[in-house]
Amino acid sequence: MEERKPQAGDPRYYELLEQLQAIDFVLVELNLFLNTHPNDLKSIEQYNRLAQERMVLAKHFQELYGPLQNFGHSFSRYPFEWNQSPWPWQV
């Protein structure tokens, strides 16, 4: 089975995690903007496009390195992966 946990200096792990963080930041900002501008079609389209991009990127990350979220928001392989560190917020 392919090793999915990051090794010391694994640049791809950190690149993917940084991409996810950047998309998450923009999605939060767009969400806040859309709360006060609910009819801004261009922002809604951008939000939906980035949400789709995030889903694809998160799926890819989890296939390589394990779950990003717990409590049923991410699947786990055998053996259960959530108890294995480092967790995404620890790096």
NORURCOR-V186959 format. One record per residue. N is the residue number from 0. PHI is phi as a letter, one per 20 degrees, with the letter a starting at -180 (NA if undefined). OMEGA is omega in whole degrees, 0 to 359 (* if undefined). D_LAST is the distance of its C-alpha to the last C-alpha in Angstrom with 1 decimal. Layout:
# NORURCOR-V186959
((N | PHI | OMEGA | D_LAST) (N | PHI | OMEGA | D_LAST))
This chain:
# NORURCOR-V186959
((0 | NA | 182 | 23.5) (1 | f | 176 | 20.7) (2 | f | 184 | 17.5) (3 | d | 181 | 14.8) (4 | f | 183 | 11.7) (5 | f | 172 | 9.7) (6 | e | 179 | 11.4) (7 | g | 178 | 10.6) (8 | n | 178 | 11.0) (9 | f | 186 | 11.3) (10 | f | 183 | 12.0) (11 | f | 177 | 13.0) (12 | g | 183 | 9.8) (13 | f | 177 | 8.2) (14 | f | 180 | 11.7) (15 | f | 179 | 12.2) (16 | f | 178 | 9.2) (17 | f | 177 | 10.5) (18 | f | 177 | 13.9) (19 | f | 180 | 13.4) (20 | f | 180 | 12.2) (21 | f | 179 | 15.2) (22 | f | 179 | 17.5) (23 | g | 179 | 16.5) (24 | f | 181 | 17.3) (25 | f | 179 | 20.6) (26 | f | 177 | 21.5) (27 | f | 180 | 21.2) (28 | f | 178 | 23.3) (29 | f | 178 | 25.8) (30 | f | 178 | 26.1) (31 | f | 179 | 27.0) (32 | f | 182 | 29.4) (33 | f | 174 | 31.0) (34 | f | 181 | 31.7) (35 | d | 179 | 34.2) (36 | c | 188 | 35.2) (37 | f | 181 | 35.6) (38 | d | 181 | 38.1) (39 | e | 186 | 36.1) (40 | f | 180 | 36.2) (41 | f | 179 | 34.2) (42 | f | 177 | 31.2) (43 | f | 179 | 31.6) (44 | f | 178 | 31.7) (45 | f | 179 | 28.6) (46 | g | 181 | 26.8) (47 | f | 179 | 28.0) (48 | f | 180 | 27.2) (49 | f | 177 | 23.6) (50 | f | 177 | 23.3) (51 | f | 179 | 24.7) (52 | f | 179 | 22.4) (53 | f | 179 | 19.4) (54 | f | 179 | 20.9) (55 | f | 181 | 21.4) (56 | f | 179 | 18.0) (57 | f | 178 | 16.4) (58 | f | 179 | 19.0) (59 | f | 179 | 18.2) (60 | g | 183 | 14.4) (61 | f | 176 | 15.4) (62 | f | 181 | 18.1) (63 | e | 193 | 15.9) (64 | c | 180 | 12.9) (65 | o | 189 | 14.1) (66 | f | 175 | 14.3) (67 | e | 183 | 12.4) (68 | c | 178 | 14.7) (69 | d | 178 | 16.9) (70 | l | 174 | 20.6) (71 | n | 179 | 22.1) (72 | e | 177 | 20.1) (73 | b | 176 | 18.8) (74 | e | 177 | 20.7) (75 | c | 172 | 20.0) (76 | e | 175 | 21.5) (77 | e | 356 | 23.2) (78 | f | 182 | 22.1) (79 | g | 189 | 20.3) (80 | e | 189 | 16.6) (81 | f | 181 | 15.2) (82 | e | 179 | 15.4) (83 | e | 178 | 13.3) (84 | e | 6 | 9.7) (85 | e | 175 | 6.9) (86 | e | 185 | 7.2) (87 | g | 182 | 6.0) (88 | e | 179 | 5.7) (89 | e | 184 | 3.8) (90 | e | * | 0.0))
